[in-house]
């Protein structure tokens, strides 16, 4: 999932470079959502791992 966030971020940078503002904003927002979902899942996985060991 982090990989997809990075891919959409790169797409946003390339689109912004060529002047496609709407596409860049859309790709950046998708990258931001995927990154936050990744963070939430990573924290949940870490916490469930601690609970399972304890």
C-alpha positions in Angstrom: 0.0 0.0 0.0 2.9 2.3 0.7 4.1 1.5 -2.8 0.9 2.7 -4.3 1.0 5.9 -2.3 4.5 6.6 -3.6 3.4 5.9 -7.2 0.5 8.3 -6.9 2.8 10.9 -5.4 5.2 10.6 -8.3 2.2 10.8 -10.7 1.1 14.0 -8.9 4.6 15.5 -9.2 4.8 14.7 -12.9 1.3 16.0 -13.6 2.2 19.2 -11.7 5.4 19.6 -13.7 3.5 19.5 -17.0 0.7 21.9 -15.7 -2.1 19.5 -15.2 -3.4 20.9 -11.9 -6.6 18.9 -11.5 -4.9 15.6 -12.2 -2.0 16.5 -9.8 -4.4 17.4 -7.0 -6.4 14.2 -7.5 -3.3 12.0 -7.5 -1.9 13.8 -4.5 -5.1 13.3 -2.5 -5.2 9.6 -3.4 -1.5 9.3 -2.3 -2.4 11.1 1.0 -5.3 8.8 1.7 -3.3 5.7 0.9 -0.5 6.9 3.1 -2.8 7.5 6.1 -4.4 4.1 5.6 -1.0 2.5 5.6 -0.1 4.3 8.8 -3.3 3.2 10.5 -2.8 -0.4 9.4 0.8 -0.5 10.4 0.0 0.8 13.9 -2.9 -1.7 14.3 -0.6 -4.5 13.2 2.0 -3.4 15.7 -0.5 -3.2 18.5 -2.1 -6.5 17.7 1.3 -8.1 17.7 2.1 -6.7 21.1 -1.2 -8.0 22.5 -0.7 -11.4 20.9 2.7 -11.8 22.5 1.6 -10.5 25.9 
